[in-house]
Amino acid sequence: MPKVLVPLAKGFEEIEAVSMIDIMRRGGLEVVVAALDDNMDVEGANGIVVKAERSIAGLSADDIDMIALPGGWDGTYALADDANVQALLKAMDEKGKNIGAICAAPFALKKAGVLKETYTCYPSVEEQIKQEGYQGDRSQVVQTENVMTSRGPGTAICFGLQIVKRLMGEENYNAVREGTLSLHCK
């Protein structure tokens, strides 16, 4: 079973993190929810606390098949400044492993040097990223090579579904898409 790491940093966007985790688990993926430090109770941008399962410390690119970053500006800045997250992103990219980021989190990919030539993100975040290739609202999810990006809270279910499709295949994708009535996701 493919394993996806979802690192949570204080100020993460709750809708994105919980939706991604839920959809991926429904799709048959093993999801590891990790805190950036030893505090397993991570508070999101809107005051909702999510309990992580472990610390990100000690995880390597060999331990996971994908890393998927939720957005939220405070959480994104923390992910962009965290040495473990940045090292993992670089190692995942060097191995050609899957990387995902939604909302503001493509900023953390840019800082790691792994954001590809086409991407999407929350509107106005592209001004912080300062990289050509922003796709805006042309697609809810943009896949370029091994990197998948998405727009924000309203596209979180679609983002999770695309991760399921990429790692588990069309059958699992369709089952979860239909079972969650997420027929708007393409």
N, CA, C and O of each residue as an XYZ file, in Angstrom:
744
protein
N       0.853     -1.182      0.000
C       0.000      0.000      0.000
C       0.892      1.236      0.000
O       1.737      1.379      0.884
N       0.724      2.134     -0.974
C       1.528      3.358     -0.990
C       1.300      4.207      0.262
O       0.200      4.258      0.812
N       2.370      4.867      0.690
C       2.331      5.670      1.908
C       2.533      7.139      1.561
O       3.477      7.502      0.860
N       1.621      7.987      2.069
C       1.679      9.428      1.831
C       1.884     10.140      3.161
O       1.170      9.887      4.132
N       2.857     11.023      3.192
C       3.128     11.840      4.377
C       2.409     13.172      4.240
O       2.533     13.844      3.216
N       1.654     13.560      5.272
C       1.027     14.871      5.348
C       1.593     15.565      6.582
O       1.165     15.281      7.701
N       2.551     16.469      6.391
C       3.108     17.192      7.542
C       2.209     18.364      7.933
O       1.763     19.133      7.082
N       1.954     18.483      9.228
C       1.123     19.581      9.727
C       1.981     20.556     10.515
O       2.751     20.163     11.392
N       1.835     21.830     10.188
C       2.528     22.903     10.910
C       1.476     23.847     11.466
O       0.414     24.015     10.866
N       1.757     24.459     12.597
C       0.819     25.400     13.210
C       0.360     26.418     12.161
O       1.173     27.048     11.485
N      -0.959     26.560     12.045
C      -1.522     27.481     11.061
C      -1.895     26.817      9.745
O      -2.199     27.511      8.776
N      -1.880     25.466      9.686
C      -2.273     24.772      8.457
C      -3.757     25.006      8.180
O      -4.519     25.324      9.092
N      -4.154     24.853      6.948
C      -5.558     25.011      6.543
C      -6.279     23.695      6.812
O      -6.005     22.687      6.162
N      -7.197     23.708      7.766
C      -7.850     22.488      8.231
C      -8.651     21.771      7.145
O      -8.563     20.549      7.019
N      -9.435     22.522      6.355
C     -10.244     21.876      5.307
C      -9.336     21.075      4.374
O      -9.658     19.947      4.002
N      -8.226     21.653      4.009
C      -7.321     20.981      3.069
C      -6.719     19.725      3.685
O      -6.759     18.657      3.074
N      -6.170     19.839      4.870
C      -5.507     18.698      5.497
C      -6.494     17.554      5.743
O      -6.239     16.418      5.346
N      -7.609     17.850      6.390
C      -8.556     16.788      6.747
C      -9.194     16.182      5.497
O      -9.359     14.964      5.421
N      -9.551     17.009      4.522
C     -10.142     16.477      3.284
C      -9.165     15.561      2.562
O      -9.537     14.470      2.131
N      -7.925     15.998      2.427
C      -6.917     15.172      1.740
C      -6.732     13.843      2.465
O      -6.760     12.777      1.851
N      -6.542     13.924      3.783
C      -6.302     12.707      4.564
C      -7.476     11.749      4.416
O      -7.278     10.561      4.161
N      -8.688     12.252      4.574
C      -9.888     11.424      4.487
C     -10.010     10.768      3.113
O     -10.193      9.554      3.020
N      -9.911     11.553      2.058
C     -10.062     11.025      0.693
C      -8.971      9.998      0.390
O      -9.251      8.949     -0.191
N      -7.745     10.289      0.777
C      -6.655      9.345      0.500
C      -6.856      8.032      1.240
O      -6.623      6.962      0.677
N      -7.288      8.102      2.498
C      -7.527      6.866      3.252
C      -8.695      6.089      2.658
O      -8.632      4.862      2.577
N      -9.748      6.766      2.245
C     -10.865      6.085      1.584
C     -10.390      5.378      0.316
O     -10.908      4.323     -0.051
N      -9.397      5.976     -0.349
C      -8.874      5.418     -1.593
C      -7.870      4.294     -1.405
O      -7.348      3.760     -2.383
N      -7.593      3.930     -0.160
C      -6.712      2.796      0.104
C      -5.268      3.140      0.390
O      -4.426      2.250      0.502
N      -4.973      4.427      0.510
C      -3.599      4.831      0.797
C      -3.332      4.833      2.292
O      -4.230      5.095      3.092
N      -2.114      4.545      2.658
C      -1.685      4.704      4.041
C      -1.230      6.149      4.186
O      -0.330      6.587      3.469
N      -1.830      6.886      5.091
C      -1.497      8.294      5.283
C      -0.858      8.461      6.653
O      -1.424      8.057      7.669
N       0.319      9.060      6.669
C       1.031      9.349      7.907
C       0.905     10.843      8.164
O       1.369     11.659      7.369
N       0.274     11.196      9.282
C       0.106     12.593      9.661
C       1.205     12.919     10.662
O       1.263     12.337     11.745
N       2.080     13.858     10.292
C       3.260     14.143     11.115
C       3.330     15.602     11.522
O       3.039     16.504     10.736
N       3.725     15.810     12.769
C       3.981     17.157     13.283
C       5.432     17.522     12.996
O       6.273     16.647     12.791
N       5.714     18.814     12.983
C       7.089     19.257     12.727
C       7.987     19.084     13.942
O       9.212     19.079     13.819
N       7.374     18.942     15.126
C       8.157     18.768     16.352
C       7.492     17.694     17.204
O       6.714     16.892     16.688
N       7.786     17.670     18.496
C       7.237     16.634     19.369
C       5.832     16.921     19.878
O       5.243     16.071     20.546
N       5.276     18.095     19.581
C       3.913     18.421     19.981
C       2.950     17.818     18.960
O       2.847     18.309     17.836
N       2.255     16.767     19.345
C       1.368     16.057     18.421
C       0.033     16.770     18.216
O      -0.691     16.440     17.277
N      -0.312     17.736     19.063
C      -1.544     18.504     18.908
C      -1.228     19.767     18.114
O      -0.677     20.727     18.654
N      -1.581     19.761     16.826
C      -1.231     20.861     15.936
C      -2.474     21.707     15.673
O      -3.503     21.196     15.230
N      -2.367     23.002     15.949
C      -3.501     23.909     15.770
C      -3.498     24.507     14.374
O      -2.493     25.040     13.903
N      -4.652     24.403     13.725
C      -4.802     24.939     12.386
C      -5.102     26.428     12.376
O      -5.191     27.060     13.428
N      -5.255     26.976     11.199
C      -5.477     28.410     10.989
C      -6.768     28.908     11.624
O      -6.881     30.085     11.967
N      -7.739     28.016     11.780
C      -9.031     28.409     12.325
C      -9.285     27.844     13.714
O     -10.433     27.718     14.142
N      -8.205     27.502     14.417
C      -8.303     27.065     15.806
C      -8.693     25.614     16.013
O      -8.927     25.202     17.150
N      -8.771     24.829     14.953
C      -9.082     23.406     15.082
C      -7.774     22.653     15.303
O      -6.815     22.823     14.551
N      -7.746     21.818     16.342
C      -6.543     21.061     16.675
C      -6.662     19.656     16.093
O      -7.659     18.966     16.303
N      -5.634     19.244     15.362
C      -5.560     17.899     14.796
C      -4.381     17.188     15.448
O      -3.293     17.749     15.579
N      -4.616     15.950     15.850
C      -3.566     15.168     16.509
C      -2.736     14.439     15.447
O      -3.249     13.615     14.691
N      -1.462     14.760     15.412
C      -0.540     14.055     14.514
C      -0.222     12.682     15.104
O      -0.403     12.442     16.298
N       0.253     11.795     14.245
C       0.570     10.434     14.669
C       2.030     10.266     15.078
O       2.388      9.351     15.821
N       2.847     11.160     14.580
C       4.285     11.075     14.867
C       4.945     12.385     14.494
O       4.314     13.269     13.915
N       6.200     12.502     14.822
C       7.004     13.649     14.400
C       7.595     13.331     13.022
O       7.794     12.167     12.674
N       7.863     14.356     12.267
C       8.474     14.174     10.947
C       9.955     13.768     11.067
O      10.525     13.202     10.134
N      10.554     14.056     12.200
C      11.973     13.733     12.419
C      12.215     12.238     12.177
O      11.454     11.388     12.640
N      13.263     11.947     11.462
C      13.651     10.567     11.217
C      13.038      9.944      9.980
O      13.443      8.849      9.589
N      12.075     10.599      9.350
C      11.494     10.069      8.116
C      12.407     10.392      6.942
O      12.991     11.475      6.881
N      12.527      9.461      6.020
C      13.331      9.704      4.821
C      12.476      9.468      3.587
O      11.377      8.920      3.679
N      12.975      9.877      2.453
C      12.264      9.691      1.184
C      12.056      8.212      0.878
O      11.140      7.861      0.135
N      12.884      7.350      1.435
C      12.728      5.911      1.223
C      11.550      5.342      2.002
O      11.071      4.251      1.692
N      11.076      6.076      3.019
C       9.983      5.604      3.871
C       8.604      5.892      3.292
O       7.618      5.296      3.727
N       8.517      6.796      2.320
C       7.217      7.240      1.816
C       7.198      7.252      0.291
O       8.239      7.272     -0.366
N       5.983      7.238     -0.249
C       5.811      7.280     -1.699
C       5.424      8.666     -2.194
O       5.586      8.987     -3.371
N       4.902      9.492     -1.266
C       4.501     10.845     -1.635
C       4.485     11.712     -0.386
O       4.268     11.222      0.722
N       4.715     12.996     -0.575
C       4.517     13.985      0.477
C       3.498     14.983     -0.067
O       3.629     15.457     -1.196
N       2.478     15.302      0.742
C       1.413     16.220      0.319
C       1.254     17.306      1.373
O       0.915     17.022      2.522
N       1.497     18.541      0.981
C       1.481     19.666      1.908
C       0.161     20.423      1.868
O      -0.257     20.876      0.802
N      -0.513     20.568      3.030
C      -1.672     21.449      3.078
C      -1.205     22.898      3.140
O      -0.067     23.171      3.523
N      -2.084     23.831      2.762
C      -1.727     25.247      2.785
C      -2.052     25.909      4.102
O      -1.978     25.296      5.167
N      -2.417     27.183      4.006
C      -2.559     28.044      5.178
C      -1.244     28.805      5.307
O      -0.190     28.176      5.402
N      -1.271     30.145      5.313
C      -0.012     30.901      5.252
C       0.936     30.598      6.395
O       2.116     30.347      6.151
N       0.466     30.612      7.634
C       1.386     30.349      8.746
C       1.987     28.956      8.638
O       3.185     28.767      8.843
N       1.131     27.971      8.309
C       1.624     26.611      8.140
C       2.604     26.501      6.992
O       3.616     25.808      7.095
N       2.303     27.187      5.890
C       3.185     27.158      4.718
C       4.551     27.744      5.043
O       5.577     27.162      4.690
N       4.570     28.883      5.709
C       5.860     29.480      6.090
C       6.648     28.539      6.977
O       7.865     28.421      6.835
N       5.965     27.869      7.894
C       6.650     26.904      8.775
C       7.210     25.740      7.963
O       8.331     25.299      8.216
N       6.445     25.234      6.988
C       6.935     24.149      6.130
C       8.127     24.608      5.296
O       9.077     23.853      5.084
N       8.067     25.848      4.828
C       9.150     26.399      4.009
C      10.417     26.617      4.826
O      11.520     26.601      4.278
N      10.266     26.820      6.134
C      11.425     27.073      7.002
C      11.913     25.838      7.740
O      12.953     25.891      8.396
N      11.185     24.722      7.649
C      11.551     23.516      8.392
C      12.604     22.698      7.623
O      12.374     22.285      6.486
N      13.728     22.481      8.245
C      14.835     21.764      7.595
C      14.435     20.345      7.193
O      14.822     19.883      6.120
N      13.669     19.644      8.032
C      13.253     18.274      7.713
C      12.349     18.245      6.491
O      12.532     17.412      5.603
N      11.379     19.141      6.438
C      10.456     19.183      5.302
C      11.210     19.535      4.030
O      11.016     18.895      2.996
N      12.064     20.540      4.096
C      12.803     20.959      2.909
C      13.736     19.848      2.411
O      13.852     19.637      1.203
N      14.392     19.147      3.318
C      15.266     18.032      2.930
C      14.458     16.899      2.304
O      14.881     16.305      1.312
N      13.300     16.602      2.880
C      12.443     15.558      2.320
C      11.965     15.927      0.916
O      11.987     15.091      0.014
N      11.536     17.172      0.730
C      11.087     17.605     -0.594
C      12.192     17.436     -1.630
O      11.946     16.930     -2.725
N      13.384     17.848     -1.294
C      14.513     17.728     -2.226
C      14.829     16.266     -2.521
O      15.058     15.901     -3.674
N      14.841     15.432     -1.490
C      15.143     14.007     -1.668
C      14.055     13.315     -2.488
O      14.355     12.482     -3.343
N      12.797     13.659     -2.228
C      11.697     13.075     -2.995
C      11.835     13.440     -4.476
O      11.657     12.590     -5.348
N      12.147     14.688     -4.748
C      12.287     15.130     -6.132
C      13.469     14.450     -6.812
O      13.360     14.031     -7.964
N      14.592     14.337     -6.118
C      15.769     13.669     -6.690
C      15.467     12.228     -7.077
O      16.023     11.714     -8.049
N      14.587     11.572     -6.319
C      14.224     10.176     -6.587
C      13.035     10.070     -7.547
O      12.615      8.966     -7.892
N      12.486     11.226     -7.983
C      11.342     11.218     -8.874
C      10.049     10.801     -8.198
O       9.091     10.411     -8.866
N      10.020     10.881     -6.871
C       8.816     10.498     -6.124
C       7.803     11.634     -6.133
O       8.147     12.791     -6.373
N       6.569     11.287     -5.871
C       5.461     12.236     -5.948
C       5.488     13.265     -4.822
O       5.770     12.953     -3.665
N       5.184     14.504     -5.208
C       5.128     15.643     -4.297
C       3.837     16.380     -4.598
O       3.483     16.571     -5.761
N       3.128     16.799     -3.545
C       1.903     17.558     -3.736
C       1.848     18.750     -2.807
O       2.418     18.726     -1.716
N       1.159     19.797     -3.241
C       0.973     20.988     -2.411
C      -0.281     21.703     -2.870
O      -0.566     21.778     -4.065
N      -1.026     22.228     -1.911
C      -2.276     22.913     -2.207
C      -2.276     24.297     -1.568
O      -1.622     24.517     -0.549
N      -3.005     25.221     -2.167
C      -3.240     26.559     -1.627
C      -1.947     27.370     -1.602
O      -1.384     27.647     -2.661
N      -1.469     27.751     -0.437
C      -0.224     28.510     -0.319
C       1.009     27.608     -0.333
O       2.121     28.087     -0.556
N       0.825     26.315     -0.099
C       1.959     25.397      0.079
C       2.900     25.260     -1.125
O       4.056     24.891     -0.919
N       2.479     25.533     -2.371
C       3.482     25.528     -3.438
C       4.649     26.490     -3.158
O       5.733     26.327     -3.718
N       4.429     27.482     -2.299
C       5.516     28.372     -1.866
C       6.641     27.570     -1.217
O       7.816     27.852     -1.451
N       6.288     26.570     -0.399
C       7.297     25.717      0.241
C       8.035     24.867     -0.792
O       9.216     24.564     -0.622
N       7.334     24.484     -1.865
C       7.988     23.730     -2.943
C       8.986     24.616     -3.672
O      10.092     24.183     -3.997
N       8.593     25.855     -3.925
C       9.484     26.803     -4.590
C      10.757     26.994     -3.767
O      11.860     27.008     -4.313
N      10.595     27.143     -2.443
C      11.763     27.343     -1.582
C      12.708     26.142     -1.637
O      13.926     26.300     -1.554
N      12.143     24.948     -1.777
C      12.962     23.731     -1.867
C      13.561     23.538     -3.261
O      14.436     22.695     -3.456
N      13.085     24.324     -4.224
C      13.594     24.193     -5.587
C      12.984     23.033     -6.345
O      13.587     22.546     -7.302
N      11.788     22.569     -5.942
C      11.174     21.413     -6.591
C       9.903     21.754     -7.365
O       9.343     20.880     -8.027
N       9.434     23.001     -7.299
C       8.243     23.402     -8.043
C       8.562     23.354     -9.533
O       9.593     23.866     -9.968
N       7.693     22.750    -10.298
C       7.937     22.578    -11.732
C       7.428     23.777    -12.528
O       6.912     24.739    -11.958
N       7.580     23.709    -13.854
C       7.322     24.865    -14.712
C       5.855     25.272    -14.779
O       5.570     26.441    -15.039
N       4.917     24.363    -14.556
C       3.511     24.752    -14.478
C       2.955     24.317    -13.134
O       3.252     23.230    -12.640
N       2.141     25.190    -12.553
C       1.594     24.936    -11.217
C       0.373     25.812    -11.022
O       0.116     26.735    -11.795
N      -0.372     25.503     -9.974
C      -1.434     26.383     -9.533
C      -1.330     26.529     -8.025
O      -0.605     25.783     -7.367
N      -2.055     27.489     -7.486
C      -2.028     27.763     -6.053
C      -3.187     28.695     -5.736
O      -3.970     29.047     -6.618
N      -3.292     29.086     -4.490
C      -4.322     30.039     -4.101
C      -4.047     31.372     -4.804
O      -2.895     31.797     -4.888
N      -5.098     32.036     -5.312
C      -4.886     33.309     -6.001
C      -4.116     34.305     -5.128
O      -4.444     34.491     -3.956
N      -3.135     34.917     -5.679
C      -2.212     35.904     -5.096
C      -0.948     35.260     -4.544
O       0.060     35.946     -4.378
N      -0.972     33.960     -4.255
C       0.235     33.288     -3.765
C       1.302     33.247     -4.855
O       2.497     33.236     -4.559
N       0.868     33.224     -6.118
C       1.843     33.219     -7.225
C       2.723     34.464     -7.179
O       3.849     34.449     -7.678
N       2.214     35.544     -6.581
C       3.018     36.764     -6.438
C       4.156     36.566     -5.437
O       5.207     37.196     -5.555
N       3.945     35.693     -4.456
C       5.002     35.347     -3.491
C       5.975     34.321     -4.085
O       7.171     34.339     -3.795
N       5.437     33.435     -4.916
C       6.265     32.392     -5.535
C       7.190     32.994     -6.581
O       8.346     32.587     -6.702
N       6.691     33.952     -7.328
C       7.493     34.659     -8.336
C       8.147     33.701     -9.331
O       9.361     33.718     -9.530
N       7.307     32.864     -9.951
C       7.799     31.932    -10.955
C       6.788     31.866    -12.087
O       5.585     31.769    -11.847
N       7.272     31.920    -13.313
C       6.407     31.782    -14.481
C       5.730     30.418    -14.451
O       6.189     29.507    -13.762
N       4.652     30.280    -15.190
C       3.985     29.000    -15.326
C       2.732     28.842    -14.491
O       2.131     27.768    -14.471
N       2.328     29.902    -13.797
C       1.114     29.859    -12.978
C      -0.093     29.625    -13.871
O      -0.296     30.352    -14.842
N      -0.892     28.619    -13.553
C      -2.038     28.228    -14.372
C      -3.361     28.812    -13.896
O      -4.384     28.643    -14.560
N      -3.357     29.487    -12.770
C      -4.592     30.097    -12.269
C      -5.704     29.097    -12.112
O      -5.511     28.016    -11.556
N      -6.890     29.466    -12.611
C      -8.054     28.606    -12.444
C      -8.326     27.725    -13.671
O      -9.445     27.245    -13.848
N      -7.323     27.513    -14.506
C      -7.503     26.659    -15.693
C      -7.838     25.220    -15.303
O      -8.503     24.499    -16.047
N      -7.364     24.816    -14.118
C      -7.608     23.461    -13.633
C      -7.588     23.466    -12.108
O      -6.858     24.242    -11.492
N      -8.392     22.598    -11.504
C      -8.407     22.482    -10.050
C      -7.098     21.888     -9.533
O      -6.637     22.220     -8.441
N      -6.516     21.014    -10.331
C      -5.267     20.332     -9.978
C      -4.367     20.366    -11.205
O      -4.812     20.080    -12.316
N      -3.107     20.714    -11.003
C      -2.125     20.733    -12.086
C      -1.030     19.723    -11.761
O      -0.419     19.773    -10.693
N      -0.790     18.803    -12.698
C       0.255     17.791    -12.535
C       1.352     18.099    -13.548
O       1.088     18.144    -14.750
N       2.571     18.310    -13.081
C       3.720     18.507    -13.948
C       4.835     17.609    -13.432
O       5.343     17.792    -12.325
N       5.201     16.641    -14.253
C       6.170     15.618    -13.872
C       5.697     14.963    -12.572
O       4.584     14.438    -12.521
N       6.514     14.985    -11.533
C       6.176     14.323    -10.271
C       5.512     15.254     -9.261
O       5.293     14.859     -8.116
N       5.188     16.486     -9.667
C       4.640     17.473     -8.737
C       3.190     17.823     -9.097
O       2.877     18.165    -10.237
N       2.324     17.726     -8.092
C       0.908     18.017     -8.232
C       0.569     19.206     -7.331
O       0.932     19.222     -6.155
N      -0.128     20.200     -7.887
C      -0.529     21.367     -7.106
C      -2.022     21.599     -7.272
O      -2.626     21.174     -8.258
N      -2.611     22.284     -6.287
C      -4.033     22.583     -6.339
C      -4.285     23.951     -5.738
O      -3.388     24.541     -5.136
N      -5.513     24.465     -5.898
C      -5.820     25.864     -5.649
C      -6.138     26.247     -4.216
O      -5.648     27.278     -3.756
N      -6.933     25.471     -3.480
C      -7.290     25.897     -2.135
C      -8.361     25.043     -1.499
O      -8.645     23.948     -1.986
N      -8.966     25.522     -0.414
C      -9.925     24.721      0.341
C     -11.016     24.083     -0.525
O     -11.363     22.920     -0.316
N     -11.556     24.821     -1.483
C     -12.627     24.307     -2.330
C     -12.197     23.224     -3.296
O     -13.047     22.541     -3.867
N     -10.899     23.048     -3.497
C     -10.411     22.012     -4.414
C      -9.733     20.860     -3.674
O      -9.144     19.982     -4.304
N      -9.812     20.857     -2.350
C      -9.096     19.863     -1.543
C      -9.561     18.433     -1.811
O      -8.740     17.518     -1.874
N     -10.871     18.230     -1.969
C     -11.364     16.877     -2.253
C     -10.859     16.426     -3.619
O     -10.412     15.290     -3.772
N     -10.926     17.305     -4.604
C     -10.436     16.970     -5.951
C      -8.938     16.660     -5.928
O      -8.472     15.755     -6.621
N      -8.192     17.417     -5.127
C      -6.758     17.189     -4.975
C      -6.508     15.799     -4.391
O      -5.686     15.042     -4.908
N      -7.219     15.466     -3.313
C      -7.086     14.141     -2.710
C      -7.428     13.042     -3.692
O      -6.757     12.011     -3.741
N      -8.481     13.263     -4.481
C      -8.871     12.273     -5.487
C      -7.792     12.076     -6.542
O      -7.532     10.946     -6.956
N      -7.164     13.159     -6.980
C      -6.091     13.026     -7.981
C      -4.891     12.265     -7.408
O      -4.213     11.532     -8.127
N      -4.639     12.444     -6.119
C      -3.568     11.671     -5.473
C      -3.945     10.193     -5.484
O      -3.109      9.344     -5.796
N      -5.198      9.877     -5.147
C      -5.663      8.487     -5.180
C      -5.513      7.916     -6.583
O      -5.023      6.800     -6.752
N      -5.928      8.674     -7.585
C      -5.832      8.214     -8.975
C      -4.385      7.925     -9.346
O      -4.089      6.895     -9.952
N      -3.487      8.830     -8.985
C      -2.067      8.676     -9.337
C      -1.433      7.459     -8.661
O      -0.672      6.721     -9.287
N      -1.750      7.255     -7.380
C      -1.080      6.196     -6.625
C      -1.834      4.866     -6.587
O      -1.226      3.812     -6.405
N      -3.173      4.916     -6.761
C      -3.977      3.700     -6.618
C      -4.741      3.305     -7.884
O      -5.251      2.189     -7.983
N      -4.818      4.225     -8.849
C      -5.464      3.886    -10.108
C      -6.888      4.386    -10.256
O      -7.518      4.869     -9.314
N      -7.357      4.249    -11.467
C      -8.668      4.758    -11.888
C      -9.825      4.130    -11.115
O     -10.783      4.821    -10.770
N      -9.747      2.839    -10.841
C     -10.848      2.150    -10.155
C     -11.066      2.717     -8.744
O     -12.199      3.013     -8.366
N     -10.005      2.866     -7.982
C     -10.122      3.432     -6.632
C     -10.582      4.886     -6.705
O     -11.428      5.312     -5.918
N     -10.034      5.635     -7.637
C     -10.429      7.024     -7.844
C     -11.937      7.127     -8.092
O     -12.624      7.917     -7.443
N     -12.447      6.330     -9.030
C     -13.870      6.377     -9.365
C     -14.741      5.957     -8.186
O     -15.788      6.557     -7.946
N     -14.322      4.939     -7.455
C     -15.104      4.475     -6.302
C     -15.225      5.567     -5.245
O     -16.312      5.797     -4.716
N     -14.119      6.240     -4.933
C     -14.153      7.294     -3.918
C     -14.893      8.519     -4.457
O     -15.678      9.137     -3.738
N     -14.650      8.863     -5.693
C     -15.322     10.020     -6.307
C     -16.836      9.841     -6.271
O     -17.561     10.760     -5.888
N     -17.312      8.674     -6.664
C     -18.743      8.408     -6.662
C     -19.274      8.276     -5.244
O     -20.349      8.792     -4.938
N     -18.542      7.598     -4.378
C     -18.982      7.369     -3.005
C     -19.082      8.641     -2.169
O     -19.860      8.701     -1.217
N     -18.299      9.655     -2.524
C     -18.334     10.931     -1.796
C     -19.138     11.985     -2.551
O     -19.176     13.144     -2.140
N     -19.780     11.594     -3.648
C     -20.560     12.506     -4.480
C     -19.722     13.688     -4.953
O     -20.209     14.814     -5.048
N     -18.465     13.415     -5.243
C     -17.539     14.460     -5.706
C     -17.443     14.436     -7.225
O     -16.349     14.473     -7.788
N     -18.580     14.374     -7.875
C     -18.633     14.258     -9.324
C     -18.161     15.501    -10.044
O     -17.902     15.461    -11.247
N     -18.044     16.620     -9.317
C     -17.511     17.860     -9.898
C     -16.006     17.770    -10.128
O     -15.442     18.560    -10.886
N     -15.366     16.823     -9.482
C     -13.915     16.647     -9.649
C     -13.662     15.872    -10.925
O     -14.314     14.867    -11.208
N     -12.696     16.366    -11.692
C     -12.378     15.716    -12.963
C     -10.943     15.289    -12.997
O     -10.491     14.723    -13.991
